[in-house]
C-alpha cells in the first residue's frame, strides 16, 4: 500500500520521529513522509513510533491500498526529487 | 474528490498560503490541509496559490478521486478534531 504520514510532535522528539520514519518511508517535505510499504512493516513502524511519542504529540496516517487511486502533483520545488538525485 | 495538500514555503508567505488553503480545505496539522473538494474549485485554489508562491516554495497535492479508497488514522492528538469541537 501507499502511505502518507505527517507528524506534529514536541521539539525534543522531532529528531527521533524523523529517524524512525526514514527507516520505513521517504521524506518529502517538512513534517511529511510517504512511500510504498507492506502492512506488516507499517504496523511495526507505528508500534515503534508509539514508544517515542507522548500524549501531546500527533501523527496522521493516510493509507491508500492501491497506489493507482492516488495522483500526486507538485507545484514548485520537488524536494524529495532533489534529495534522491543530487 | 479528497485532497491532501502540504506546503513548504518561505516564512513571509506562510500566512498567505494558509489563509488561501483555509478558504477551500480544512487545516489538519502543521503544514497540512485536507478535505473534499470539487475539481473546479481545486483548480481555482491552485491557480490562486501559484500567484502567491515564488520559485523556492513547494506545494504537494495528493488527490484521491474516491474517498472510499483512503483510510485515515490518527495516533495521539487529533488536532483538526479539537479545532472543530472546542
Backbone of each chain as nested JSON, in Angstrom:
{
  "chains": [
    {"id": "A", "residues": [
      {"number": 1, "name": "UNK", "atoms": {"N": [0.836, -1.2, 0.0], "CA": [0.0, 0.0, 0.0], "C": [0.873, 1.252, 0.0]}},
      {"number": 2, "name": "UNK", "atoms": {"N": [0.244, 2.385, -0.291], "CA": [0.951, 3.657, -0.261], "C": [0.496, 4.422, 0.982]}},
      {"number": 3, "name": "UNK", "atoms": {"N": [1.431, 4.975, 1.723], "CA": [1.04, 5.763, 2.892], "C": [1.674, 7.151, 2.875]}},
      {"number": 4, "name": "UNK", "atoms": {"N": [0.942, 8.068, 3.448], "CA": [1.454, 9.416, 3.699], "C": [1.355, 9.593, 5.209]}},
      {"number": 5, "name": "UNK", "atoms": {"N": [2.467, 9.932, 5.822], "CA": [2.455, 10.143, 7.274], "C": [2.909, 11.568, 7.578]}},
      {"number": 6, "name": "UNK", "atoms": {"N": [2.111, 12.269, 8.358], "CA": [2.507, 13.613, 8.774], "C": [2.589, 13.626, 10.301]}},
      {"number": 7, "name": "UNK", "atoms": {"N": [3.503, 14.417, 10.828], "CA": [3.639, 14.441, 12.286], "C": [3.701, 15.863, 12.817]}},
      {"number": 8, "name": "UNK", "atoms": {"N": [3.267, 16.008, 14.038], "CA": [3.344, 17.278, 14.753], "C": [3.688, 16.89, 16.181]}},
      {"number": 9, "name": "UNK", "atoms": {"N": [4.978, 16.894, 16.49], "CA": [5.422, 16.385, 17.799], "C": [6.292, 17.42, 18.507]}},
      {"number": 10, "name": "UNK", "atoms": {"N": [6.428, 17.263, 19.806], "CA": [7.264, 18.17, 20.593], "C": [8.681, 18.211, 20.038]}},
      {"number": 11, "name": "UNK", "atoms": {"N": [9.297, 19.409, 20.153], "CA": [10.616, 19.656, 19.56], "C": [11.651, 18.589, 19.919]}},
      {"number": 12, "name": "UNK", "atoms": {"N": [11.593, 18.135, 21.177], "CA": [12.585, 17.161, 21.657], "C": [12.48, 15.826, 20.94]}},
      {"number": 13, "name": "UNK", "atoms": {"N": [11.313, 15.532, 20.385], "CA": [11.098, 14.221, 19.77], "C": [11.144, 14.244, 18.245]}},
      {"number": 14, "name": "UNK", "atoms": {"N": [11.273, 15.447, 17.661], "CA": [11.268, 15.557, 16.193], "C": [12.367, 14.687, 15.565]}},
      {"number": 15, "name": "UNK", "atoms": {"N": [13.568, 14.771, 16.107], "CA": [14.694, 14.011, 15.562], "C": [14.446, 12.516, 15.582]}},
      {"number": 16, "name": "UNK", "atoms": {"N": [13.955, 12.028, 16.726], "CA": [13.702, 10.593, 16.874], "C": [12.604, 10.118, 15.92]}},
      {"number": 17, "name": "UNK", "atoms": {"N": [11.549, 10.923, 15.81], "CA": [10.424, 10.549, 14.933], "C": [10.886, 10.526, 13.477]}},
      {"number": 18, "name": "UNK", "atoms": {"N": [11.651, 11.54, 13.078], "CA": [12.18, 11.606, 11.706], "C": [13.047, 10.388, 11.41]}},
      {"number": 19, "name": "UNK", "atoms": {"N": [13.939, 10.089, 12.337], "CA": [14.869, 8.979, 12.142], "C": [14.096, 7.663, 11.973]}},
      {"number": 20, "name": "UNK", "atoms": {"N": [13.078, 7.498, 12.789], "CA": [12.272, 6.274, 12.722], "C": [11.533, 6.185, 11.383]}},
      {"number": 21, "name": "UNK", "atoms": {"N": [10.918, 7.284, 10.978], "CA": [10.149, 7.271, 9.728], "C": [11.054, 7.045, 8.511]}},
      {"number": 22, "name": "UNK", "atoms": {"N": [12.272, 7.585, 8.589], "CA": [13.238, 7.395, 7.491], "C": [13.585, 5.927, 7.279]}},
      {"number": 23, "name": "UNK", "atoms": {"N": [13.485, 5.142, 8.344], "CA": [13.79, 3.707, 8.219], "C": [12.777, 3.002, 7.321]}},
      {"number": 24, "name": "UNK", "atoms": {"N": [11.579, 3.574, 7.23], "CA": [10.484, 2.885, 6.531], "C": [9.974, 3.616, 5.289]}},
      {"number": 25, "name": "UNK", "atoms": {"N": [10.098, 4.953, 5.296], "CA": [9.472, 5.747, 4.23], "C": [10.442, 6.795, 3.689]}},
      {"number": 26, "name": "UNK", "atoms": {"N": [9.967, 7.537, 2.684], "CA": [10.78, 8.614, 2.107], "C": [10.314, 9.961, 2.634]}},
      {"number": 27, "name": "UNK", "atoms": {"N": [11.256, 10.777, 3.019], "CA": [10.927, 12.137, 3.431], "C": [10.52, 12.912, 2.196]}},
      {"number": 28, "name": "UNK", "atoms": {"N": [9.447, 13.704, 2.304], "CA": [9.083, 14.503, 1.134], "C": [9.243, 15.989, 1.387]}},
      {"number": 29, "name": "UNK", "atoms": {"N": [8.793, 16.434, 2.563], "CA": [8.698, 17.881, 2.749], "C": [8.353, 18.145, 4.21]}},
      {"number": 30, "name": "UNK", "atoms": {"N": [9.008, 19.117, 4.82], "CA": [8.704, 19.459, 6.217], "C": [8.43, 18.22, 7.06]}},
      {"number": 31, "name": "UNK", "atoms": {"N": [7.246, 18.107, 7.6], "CA": [6.922, 17.006, 8.506], "C": [6.084, 15.938, 7.804]}},
      {"number": 32, "name": "UNK", "atoms": {"N": [6.441, 15.65, 6.557], "CA": [5.666, 14.706, 5.747], "C": [6.569, 13.606, 5.183]}},
      {"number": 33, "name": "UNK", "atoms": {"N": [6.159, 12.367, 5.391], "CA": [6.842, 11.223, 4.792], "C": [5.834, 10.463, 3.922]}},
      {"number": 34, "name": "UNK", "atoms": {"N": [6.339, 9.735, 2.937], "CA": [5.428, 8.952, 2.104], "C": [6.166, 7.746, 1.556]}},
      {"number": 35, "name": "UNK", "atoms": {"N": [5.43, 6.799, 1.045], "CA": [6.078, 5.674, 0.385], "C": [5.223, 4.432, 0.329]}},
      {"number": 36, "name": "UNK", "atoms": {"N": [5.703, 3.47, -0.458], "CA": [5.081, 2.153, -0.531], "C": [5.565, 1.365, 0.674]}},
      {"number": 37, "name": "UNK", "atoms": {"N": [4.671, 0.666, 1.317], "CA": [5.075, -0.119, 2.48], "C": [4.12, -1.304, 2.66]}},
      {"number": 38, "name": "UNK", "atoms": {"N": [4.678, -2.41, 3.127], "CA": [3.829, -3.575, 3.397], "C": [3.11, -3.369, 4.725]}},
      {"number": 39, "name": "UNK", "atoms": {"N": [1.939, -3.989, 4.82], "CA": [1.096, -3.818, 6.007], "C": [1.863, -4.132, 7.307]}},
      {"number": 40, "name": "UNK", "atoms": {"N": [2.586, -5.238, 7.297], "CA": [3.315, -5.665, 8.493], "C": [4.374, -4.661, 8.908]}},
      {"number": 41, "name": "UNK", "atoms": {"N": [5.056, -4.106, 7.909], "CA": [6.097, -3.116, 8.198], "C": [5.497, -1.831, 8.74]}},
      {"number": 42, "name": "UNK", "atoms": {"N": [4.346, -1.472, 8.206], "CA": [3.68, -0.254, 8.698], "C": [3.272, -0.439, 10.164]}},
      {"number": 43, "name": "UNK", "atoms": {"N": [2.736, -1.604, 10.466], "CA": [2.346, -1.897, 11.855], "C": [3.563, -1.775, 12.773]}},
      {"number": 44, "name": "UNK", "atoms": {"N": [4.702, -2.339, 12.332], "CA": [5.949, -2.28, 13.11], "C": [6.389, -0.822, 13.288]}},
      {"number": 45, "name": "UNK", "atoms": {"N": [6.352, -0.078, 12.206], "CA": [6.743, 1.335, 12.237], "C": [5.891, 2.108, 13.237]}},
      {"number": 46, "name": "UNK", "atoms": {"N": [4.584, 1.926, 13.169], "CA": [3.68, 2.671, 14.059], "C": [3.863, 2.255, 15.517]}},
      {"number": 47, "name": "UNK", "atoms": {"N": [4.116, 0.965, 15.712], "CA": [4.338, 0.464, 17.059], "C": [5.61, 1.089, 17.648]}},
      {"number": 48, "name": "UNK", "atoms": {"N": [6.65, 1.205, 16.84], "CA": [7.897, 1.818, 17.308], "C": [7.716, 3.323, 17.556]}},
      {"number": 49, "name": "UNK", "atoms": {"N": [6.915, 3.956, 16.696], "CA": [6.656, 5.388, 16.881], "C": [5.931, 5.65, 18.202]}},
      {"number": 50, "name": "UNK", "atoms": {"N": [4.99, 4.765, 18.52], "CA": [4.198, 4.954, 19.748], "C": [5.077, 4.975, 20.988]}},
      {"number": 51, "name": "UNK", "atoms": {"N": [6.216, 4.272, 20.916], "CA": [7.134, 4.248, 22.064], "C": [7.84, 5.588, 22.236]}},
      {"number": 52, "name": "UNK", "atoms": {"N": [7.959, 6.335, 21.145], "CA": [8.659, 7.629, 21.184], "C": [7.715, 8.758, 21.618]}},
      {"number": 53, "name": "UNK", "atoms": {"N": [6.447, 8.646, 21.212], "CA": [5.504, 9.759, 21.367], "C": [4.995, 9.941, 22.798]}},
      {"number": 54, "name": "UNK", "atoms": {"N": [4.633, 11.173, 23.122], "CA": [3.912, 11.443, 24.358], "C": [2.501, 11.889, 23.978]}},
      {"number": 55, "name": "UNK", "atoms": {"N": [1.678, 12.105, 24.999], "CA": [0.256, 12.367, 24.7], "C": [-0.008, 13.704, 24.016]}},
      {"number": 56, "name": "UNK", "atoms": {"N": [1.006, 14.592, 24.02], "CA": [0.784, 15.884, 23.349], "C": [1.08, 15.804, 21.851]}},
      {"number": 57, "name": "UNK", "atoms": {"N": [1.673, 14.697, 21.418], "CA": [2.077, 14.56, 20.012], "C": [0.932, 14.07, 19.13]}},
      {"number": 58, "name": "UNK", "atoms": {"N": [1.167, 14.187, 17.84], "CA": [0.123, 13.842, 16.883], "C": [0.741, 13.292, 15.591]}},
      {"number": 59, "name": "UNK", "atoms": {"N": [0.261, 12.123, 15.18], "CA": [0.732, 11.516, 13.926], "C": [-0.502, 11.184, 13.087]}},
      {"number": 60, "name": "UNK", "atoms": {"N": [-0.496, 11.592, 11.827], "CA": [-1.606, 11.279, 10.917], "C": [-1.125, 10.258, 9.892]}},
      {"number": 61, "name": "UNK", "atoms": {"N": [-1.932, 9.234, 9.682], "CA": [-1.555, 8.201, 8.713], "C": [-2.666, 8.088, 7.677]}},
      {"number": 62, "name": "UNK", "atoms": {"N": [-2.318, 8.348, 6.419], "CA": [-3.262, 8.21, 5.311], "C": [-2.827, 6.982, 4.51]}},
      {"number": 63, "name": "UNK", "atoms": {"N": [-3.713, 5.975, 4.386], "CA": [-3.37, 4.761, 3.661], "C": [-4.191, 4.66, 2.382]}},
      {"number": 64, "name": "UNK", "atoms": {"N": [-3.533, 4.374, 1.275], "CA": [-4.217, 4.125, 0.009], "C": [-3.77, 2.747, -0.442]}},
      {"number": 65, "name": "UNK", "atoms": {"N": [-4.694, 1.781, -0.372], "CA": [-4.329, 0.381, -0.654], "C": [-3.728, 0.231, -2.05]}},
      {"number": 66, "name": "UNK", "atoms": {"N": [-4.387, 0.84, -3.037], "CA": [-3.931, 0.727, -4.416], "C": [-3.379, 2.076, -4.893]}},
      {"number": 67, "name": "UNK", "atoms": {"N": [-2.059, 2.15, -5.117], "CA": [-1.447, 3.432, -5.485], "C": [-2.047, 4.029, -6.764]}},
      {"number": 68, "name": "UNK", "atoms": {"N": [-2.72, 3.201, -7.577], "CA": [-3.356, 3.728, -8.788], "C": [-4.497, 4.695, -8.462]}},
      {"number": 69, "name": "UNK", "atoms": {"N": [-4.98, 4.625, -7.234], "CA": [-6.078, 5.509, -6.829], "C": [-5.576, 6.878, -6.373]}},
      {"number": 70, "name": "UNK", "atoms": {"N": [-4.267, 7.036, -6.392], "CA": [-3.678, 8.29, -5.91], "C": [-2.988, 9.026, -7.05]}},
      {"number": 71, "name": "UNK", "atoms": {"N": [-3.208, 10.327, -7.112], "CA": [-2.443, 11.149, -8.045], "C": [-1.695, 12.192, -7.222]}},
      {"number": 72, "name": "UNK", "atoms": {"N": [-0.415, 12.319, -7.499], "CA": [0.39, 13.28, -6.752], "C": [0.952, 14.331, -7.699]}},
      {"number": 73, "name": "UNK", "atoms": {"N": [0.798, 15.584, -7.359], "CA": [1.367, 16.672, -8.165], "C": [2.188, 17.584, -7.275]}},
      {"number": 74, "name": "UNK", "atoms": {"N": [3.143, 18.232, -7.882], "CA": [3.981, 19.167, -7.133], "C": [3.961, 20.518, -7.838]}},
      {"number": 75, "name": "UNK", "atoms": {"N": [3.752, 21.574, -7.06], "CA": [3.937, 22.929, -7.591], "C": [5.237, 23.437, -6.994]}},
      {"number": 76, "name": "UNK", "atoms": {"N": [6.138, 23.896, -7.856], "CA": [7.408, 24.436, -7.363], "C": [8.431, 23.34, -7.145]}},
      {"number": 77, "name": "UNK", "atoms": {"N": [9.257, 23.545, -6.149], "CA": [10.361, 22.632, -5.861], "C": [9.852, 21.243, -5.485]}},
      {"number": 78, "name": "UNK", "atoms": {"N": [10.441, 20.236, -6.105], "CA": [10.142, 18.858, -5.708], "C": [11.274, 18.396, -4.813]}},
      {"number": 79, "name": "UNK", "atoms": {"N": [11.092, 18.606, -3.525], "CA": [12.216, 18.416, -2.596], "C": [12.666, 16.962, -2.485]}},
      {"number": 80, "name": "UNK", "atoms": {"N": [11.729, 16.049, -2.558], "CA": [12.13, 14.658, -2.436], "C": [12.925, 14.237, -3.666]}},
      {"number": 81, "name": "UNK", "atoms": {"N": [12.578, 14.81, -4.81], "CA": [13.295, 14.542, -6.056], "C": [14.759, 15.013, -5.907]}},
      {"number": 82, "name": "UNK", "atoms": {"N": [14.912, 16.241, -5.408], "CA": [16.265, 16.78, -5.191], "C": [17.073, 15.844, -4.289]}},
      {"number": 83, "name": "UNK", "atoms": {"N": [16.402, 15.385, -3.24], "CA": [17.095, 14.572, -2.252], "C": [17.625, 13.286, -2.872]}},
      {"number": 84, "name": "UNK", "atoms": {"N": [16.851, 12.738, -3.782], "CA": [17.243, 11.471, -4.371], "C": [18.331, 11.645, -5.434]}},
      {"number": 85, "name": "UNK", "atoms": {"N": [18.238, 12.719, -6.225], "CA": [19.093, 12.798, -7.401], "C": [20.295, 13.739, -7.271]}},
      {"number": 86, "name": "UNK", "atoms": {"N": [20.393, 14.462, -6.162], "CA": [21.56, 15.358, -6.042], "C": [22.625, 14.732, -5.168]}}
    ]},
    {"id": "B", "residues": [
      {"number": 1, "name": "UNK", "atoms": {"N": [-13.703, 14.929, -4.999], "CA": [-12.524, 14.141, -4.654], "C": [-11.984, 14.572, -3.292]}},
      {"number": 2, "name": "UNK", "atoms": {"N": [-11.09, 13.749, -2.746], "CA": [-10.452, 14.1, -1.48], "C": [-9.013, 14.518, -1.776]}},
      {"number": 3, "name": "UNK", "atoms": {"N": [-8.573, 15.622, -1.193], "CA": [-7.182, 16.038, -1.405], "C": [-6.471, 16.282, -0.077]}},
      {"number": 4, "name": "UNK", "atoms": {"N": [-5.18, 16.006, -0.128], "CA": [-4.294, 16.36, 0.979], "C": [-3.262, 17.305, 0.367]}},
      {"number": 5, "name": "UNK", "atoms": {"N": [-3.118, 18.475, 0.947], "CA": [-2.134, 19.427, 0.431], "C": [-1.139, 19.76, 1.534]}},
      {"number": 6, "name": "UNK", "atoms": {"N": [0.132, 19.626, 1.215], "CA": [1.171, 20.006, 2.173], "C": [2.012, 21.112, 1.54]}},
      {"number": 7, "name": "UNK", "atoms": {"N": [2.503, 22.014, 2.372], "CA": [3.303, 23.108, 1.81], "C": [4.595, 23.31, 2.576]}},
      {"number": 8, "name": "UNK", "atoms": {"N": [5.568, 23.823, 1.874], "CA": [6.85, 24.189, 2.461], "C": [7.262, 25.471, 1.747]}},
      {"number": 9, "name": "UNK", "atoms": {"N": [6.9, 26.595, 2.353], "CA": [7.112, 27.88, 1.673], "C": [7.903, 28.835, 2.554]}},
      {"number": 10, "name": "UNK", "atoms": {"N": [8.474, 29.86, 1.943], "CA": [9.23, 30.858, 2.69], "C": [8.368, 31.493, 3.773]}},
      {"number": 11, "name": "UNK", "atoms": {"N": [9.032, 31.841, 4.885], "CA": [8.326, 32.334, 6.076], "C": [7.351, 33.477, 5.775]}},
      {"number": 12, "name": "UNK", "atoms": {"N": [7.771, 34.364, 4.868], "CA": [6.944, 35.539, 4.543], "C": [5.621, 35.162, 3.882]}},
      {"number": 13, "name": "UNK", "atoms": {"N": [5.583, 33.967, 3.274], "CA": [4.38, 33.597, 2.522], "C": [3.512, 32.561, 3.245]}},
      {"number": 14, "name": "UNK", "atoms": {"N": [3.972, 32.102, 4.421], "CA": [3.214, 31.076, 5.154], "C": [1.784, 31.549, 5.454]}},
      {"number": 15, "name": "UNK", "atoms": {"N": [1.664, 32.778, 5.959], "CA": [0.353, 33.314, 6.329], "C": [-0.603, 33.362, 5.153]}},
      {"number": 16, "name": "UNK", "atoms": {"N": [-0.091, 33.856, 4.019], "CA": [-0.929, 33.98, 2.822], "C": [-1.366, 32.614, 2.302]}},
      {"number": 17, "name": "UNK", "atoms": {"N": [-0.419, 31.662, 2.3], "CA": [-0.719, 30.315, 1.803], "C": [-1.764, 29.645, 2.707]}},
      {"number": 18, "name": "UNK", "atoms": {"N": [-1.577, 29.767, 4.02], "CA": [-2.534, 29.204, 4.982], "C": [-3.917, 29.778, 4.77]}},
      {"number": 19, "name": "UNK", "atoms": {"N": [-3.98, 31.096, 4.654], "CA": [-5.265, 31.795, 4.506], "C": [-5.974, 31.302, 3.243]}},
      {"number": 20, "name": "UNK", "atoms": {"N": [-5.217, 31.172, 2.182], "CA": [-5.797, 30.721, 0.912], "C": [-6.308, 29.289, 1.042]}},
      {"number": 21, "name": "UNK", "atoms": {"N": [-5.505, 28.409, 1.619], "CA": [-5.919, 26.998, 1.744], "C": [-7.139, 26.849, 2.652]}},
      {"number": 22, "name": "UNK", "atoms": {"N": [-7.213, 27.688, 3.683], "CA": [-8.365, 27.657, 4.59], "C": [-9.677, 27.973, 3.876]}},
      {"number": 23, "name": "UNK", "atoms": {"N": [-9.592, 28.735, 2.791], "CA": [-10.809, 29.072, 2.03], "C": [-11.416, 27.832, 1.38]}},
      {"number": 24, "name": "UNK", "atoms": {"N": [-10.561, 26.833, 1.142], "CA": [-11.011, 25.671, 0.364], "C": [-11.004, 24.357, 1.142]}},
      {"number": 25, "name": "UNK", "atoms": {"N": [-10.089, 24.251, 2.132], "CA": [-9.883, 22.962, 2.798], "C": [-9.83, 23.129, 4.315]}},
      {"number": 26, "name": "UNK", "atoms": {"N": [-9.692, 22.005, 5.007], "CA": [-9.58, 22.035, 6.467], "C": [-8.129, 21.879, 6.892]}},
      {"number": 27, "name": "UNK", "atoms": {"N": [-7.719, 22.701, 7.818], "CA": [-6.378, 22.555, 8.376], "C": [-6.365, 21.304, 9.234]}},
      {"number": 28, "name": "UNK", "atoms": {"N": [-5.292, 20.508, 9.126], "CA": [-5.241, 19.333, 9.986], "C": [-4.097, 19.41, 10.98]}},
      {"number": 29, "name": "UNK", "atoms": {"N": [-2.924, 19.825, 10.506], "CA": [-1.745, 19.683, 11.357], "C": [-0.578, 20.394, 10.677]}},
      {"number": 30, "name": "UNK", "atoms": {"N": [0.19, 21.152, 11.436], "CA": [1.355, 21.835, 10.859], "C": [1.052, 22.392, 9.48]}},
      {"number": 31, "name": "UNK", "atoms": {"N": [1.774, 21.944, 8.486], "CA": [1.63, 22.492, 7.131], "C": [0.812, 21.555, 6.245]}},
      {"number": 32, "name": "UNK", "atoms": {"N": [-0.262, 21.004, 6.813], "CA": [-1.08, 20.03, 6.091], "C": [-2.556, 20.437, 6.099]}},
      {"number": 33, "name": "UNK", "atoms": {"N": [-3.151, 20.456, 4.934], "CA": [-4.594, 20.695, 4.801], "C": [-5.205, 19.49, 4.093]}},
      {"number": 34, "name": "UNK", "atoms": {"N": [-6.49, 19.268, 4.319], "CA": [-7.163, 18.165, 3.646], "C": [-8.634, 18.488, 3.483]}},
      {"number": 35, "name": "UNK", "atoms": {"N": [-9.306, 17.74, 2.634], "CA": [-10.75, 17.913, 2.521], "C": [-11.319, 17.448, 1.207]}},
      {"number": 36, "name": "UNK", "atoms": {"N": [-12.644, 17.385, 1.17], "CA": [-13.37, 17.079, -0.048], "C": [-13.436, 18.373, -0.855]}},
      {"number": 37, "name": "UNK", "atoms": {"N": [-13.193, 18.267, -2.139], "CA": [-13.253, 19.466, -2.971], "C": [-13.608, 19.079, -4.402]}},
      {"number": 38, "name": "UNK", "atoms": {"N": [-14.364, 19.947, -5.062], "CA": [-14.694, 19.702, -6.467], "C": [-13.502, 20.068, -7.338]}},
      {"number": 39, "name": "UNK", "atoms": {"N": [-13.396, 19.389, -8.456], "CA": [-12.254, 19.573, -9.356], "C": [-12.054, 21.051, -9.726]}},
      {"number": 40, "name": "UNK", "atoms": {"N": [-13.145, 21.714, -10.074], "CA": [-13.064, 23.115, -10.489], "C": [-12.543, 24.011, -9.377]}},
      {"number": 41, "name": "UNK", "atoms": {"N": [-12.999, 23.735, -8.164], "CA": [-12.549, 24.546, -7.02], "C": [-11.077, 24.31, -6.725]}},
      {"number": 42, "name": "UNK", "atoms": {"N": [-10.643, 23.057, -6.886], "CA": [-9.229, 22.756, -6.651], "C": [-8.357, 23.501, -7.668]}},
      {"number": 43, "name": "UNK", "atoms": {"N": [-8.791, 23.494, -8.922], "CA": [-8.054, 24.209, -9.97], "C": [-7.952, 25.69, -9.604]}},
      {"number": 44, "name": "UNK", "atoms": {"N": [-9.062, 26.255, -9.134], "CA": [-9.087, 27.672, -8.749], "C": [-8.123, 27.91, -7.579]}},
      {"number": 45, "name": "UNK", "atoms": {"N": [-8.195, 27.029, -6.587], "CA": [-7.326, 27.145, -5.412], "C": [-5.856, 27.121, -5.821]}},
      {"number": 46, "name": "UNK", "atoms": {"N": [-5.494, 26.151, -6.665], "CA": [-4.085, 26.018, -7.066], "C": [-3.642, 27.215, -7.903]}},
      {"number": 47, "name": "UNK", "atoms": {"N": [-4.531, 27.699, -8.729], "CA": [-4.218, 28.856, -9.564], "C": [-3.958, 30.082, -8.676]}},
      {"number": 48, "name": "UNK", "atoms": {"N": [-4.746, 30.235, -7.638], "CA": [-4.559, 31.361, -6.717], "C": [-3.276, 31.195, -5.894]}},
      {"number": 49, "name": "UNK", "atoms": {"N": [-2.988, 29.952, -5.528], "CA": [-1.749, 29.689, -4.772], "C": [-0.52, 30.041, -5.604]}},
      {"number": 50, "name": "UNK", "atoms": {"N": [-0.579, 29.704, -6.888], "CA": [0.579, 29.958, -7.769], "C": [0.943, 31.441, -7.811]}},
      {"number": 51, "name": "UNK", "atoms": {"N": [-0.065, 32.296, -7.622], "CA": [0.197, 33.749, -7.633], "C": [0.958, 34.184, -6.388]}},
      {"number": 52, "name": "UNK", "atoms": {"N": [0.832, 33.408, -5.315], "CA": [1.486, 33.757, -4.044], "C": [2.927, 33.227, -4.005]}},
      {"number": 53, "name": "UNK", "atoms": {"N": [3.143, 32.064, -4.609], "CA": [4.404, 31.339, -4.456], "C": [5.559, 31.926, -5.264]}},
      {"number": 54, "name": "UNK", "atoms": {"N": [6.769, 31.713, -4.77], "CA": [7.96, 32.016, -5.561], "C": [8.634, 30.678, -5.873]}},
      {"number": 55, "name": "UNK", "atoms": {"N": [9.702, 30.763, -6.658], "CA": [10.305, 29.51, -7.152], "C": [10.972, 28.66, -6.072]}},
      {"number": 56, "name": "UNK", "atoms": {"N": [11.193, 29.246, -4.903], "CA": [11.816, 28.451, -3.827], "C": [10.787, 27.645, -3.039]}},
      {"number": 57, "name": "UNK", "atoms": {"N": [9.501, 27.935, -3.258], "CA": [8.436, 27.278, -2.496], "C": [8.051, 25.925, -3.087]}},
      {"number": 58, "name": "UNK", "atoms": {"N": [7.297, 25.183, -2.289], "CA": [6.934, 23.832, -2.692], "C": [5.549, 23.471, -2.13]}},
      {"number": 59, "name": "UNK", "atoms": {"N": [4.676, 23.01, -3.014], "CA": [3.335, 22.57, -2.606], "C": [3.121, 21.161, -3.152]}},
      {"number": 60, "name": "UNK", "atoms": {"N": [2.701, 20.228, -2.319], "CA": [2.402, 18.864, -2.756], "C": [0.899, 18.652, -2.713]}},
      {"number": 61, "name": "UNK", "atoms": {"N": [0.369, 18.088, -3.779], "CA": [-1.071, 17.834, -3.848], "C": [-1.299, 16.343, -4.07]}},
      {"number": 62, "name": "UNK", "atoms": {"N": [-1.958, 15.691, -3.133], "CA": [-2.313, 14.273, -3.257], "C": [-3.817, 14.203, -3.497]}},
      {"number": 63, "name": "UNK", "atoms": {"N": [-4.234, 13.632, -4.634], "CA": [-5.674, 13.551, -4.948], "C": [-6.132, 12.113, -4.917]}},
      {"number": 64, "name": "UNK", "atoms": {"N": [-7.242, 11.858, -4.229], "CA": [-7.855, 10.53, -4.221], "C": [-9.293, 10.736, -4.718]}},
      {"number": 65, "name": "UNK", "atoms": {"N": [-9.541, 10.262, -5.939], "CA": [-10.852, 10.52, -6.568], "C": [-11.994, 10.012, -5.7]}},
      {"number": 66, "name": "UNK", "atoms": {"N": [-11.857, 8.775, -5.212], "CA": [-12.919, 8.169, -4.406], "C": [-12.463, 8.046, -2.952]}},
      {"number": 67, "name": "UNK", "atoms": {"N": [-13.056, 8.822, -2.055], "CA": [-12.618, 8.82, -0.65], "C": [-12.679, 7.431, -0.004]}},
      {"number": 68, "name": "UNK", "atoms": {"N": [-13.455, 6.526, -0.585], "CA": [-13.508, 5.159, -0.041], "C": [-12.171, 4.442, -0.177]}},
      {"number": 69, "name": "UNK", "atoms": {"N": [-11.321, 4.943, -1.049], "CA": [-10.013, 4.315, -1.25], "C": [-8.979, 4.793, -0.229]}},
      {"number": 70, "name": "UNK", "atoms": {"N": [-9.422, 5.69, 0.632], "CA": [-8.492, 6.253, 1.608], "C": [-8.898, 5.869, 3.022]}},
      {"number": 71, "name": "UNK", "atoms": {"N": [-7.906, 5.485, 3.821], "CA": [-8.161, 5.272, 5.242], "C": [-7.256, 6.218, 6.021]}},
      {"number": 72, "name": "UNK", "atoms": {"N": [-7.849, 6.915, 6.961], "CA": [-7.055, 7.872, 7.746], "C": [-7.078, 7.471, 9.218]}},
      {"number": 73, "name": "UNK", "atoms": {"N": [-5.926, 7.421, 9.833], "CA": [-5.831, 7.114, 11.26], "C": [-5.002, 8.195, 11.947]}},
      {"number": 74, "name": "UNK", "atoms": {"N": [-5.278, 8.352, 13.222], "CA": [-4.524, 9.334, 13.994], "C": [-3.945, 8.648, 15.225]}},
      {"number": 75, "name": "UNK", "atoms": {"N": [-2.681, 8.884, 15.482], "CA": [-2.091, 8.459, 16.749], "C": [-1.924, 9.721, 17.575]}},
      {"number": 76, "name": "UNK", "atoms": {"N": [-2.445, 9.72, 18.784], "CA": [-2.303, 10.882, 19.657], "C": [-3.377, 11.911, 19.408]}},
      {"number": 77, "name": "UNK", "atoms": {"N": [-2.991, 13.16, 19.563], "CA": [-3.93, 14.268, 19.433], "C": [-4.496, 14.354, 18.027]}},
      {"number": 78, "name": "UNK", "atoms": {"N": [-5.818, 14.482, 17.957], "CA": [-6.455, 14.736, 16.671], "C": [-6.727, 16.23, 16.594]}},
      {"number": 79, "name": "UNK", "atoms": {"N": [-5.777, 16.952, 16.057], "CA": [-5.824, 18.417, 16.158], "C": [-6.985, 19.032, 15.376]}},
      {"number": 80, "name": "UNK", "atoms": {"N": [-7.289, 18.454, 14.236], "CA": [-8.382, 19.037, 13.456], "C": [-9.705, 18.814, 14.188]}},
      {"number": 81, "name": "UNK", "atoms": {"N": [-9.804, 17.679, 14.883], "CA": [-10.979, 17.38, 15.692], "C": [-11.129, 18.432, 16.793]}},
      {"number": 82, "name": "UNK", "atoms": {"N": [-10.027, 18.702, 17.504], "CA": [-10.047, 19.72, 18.556], "C": [-10.531, 21.057, 18.002]}},
      {"number": 83, "name": "UNK", "atoms": {"N": [-10.01, 21.365, 16.823], "CA": [-10.313, 22.656, 16.233], "C": [-11.812, 22.801, 15.961]}},
      {"number": 84, "name": "UNK", "atoms": {"N": [-12.404, 21.69, 15.54], "CA": [-13.819, 21.748, 15.18], "C": [-14.713, 21.747, 16.414]}},
      {"number": 85, "name": "UNK", "atoms": {"N": [-14.344, 20.97, 17.44], "CA": [-15.287, 20.742, 18.523], "C": [-15.031, 21.56, 19.791]}},
      {"number": 86, "name": "UNK", "atoms": {"N": [-13.939, 22.274, 19.873], "CA": [-13.704, 23.066, 21.092], "C": [-14.11, 24.534, 20.886]}}
    ]}
  ]
}
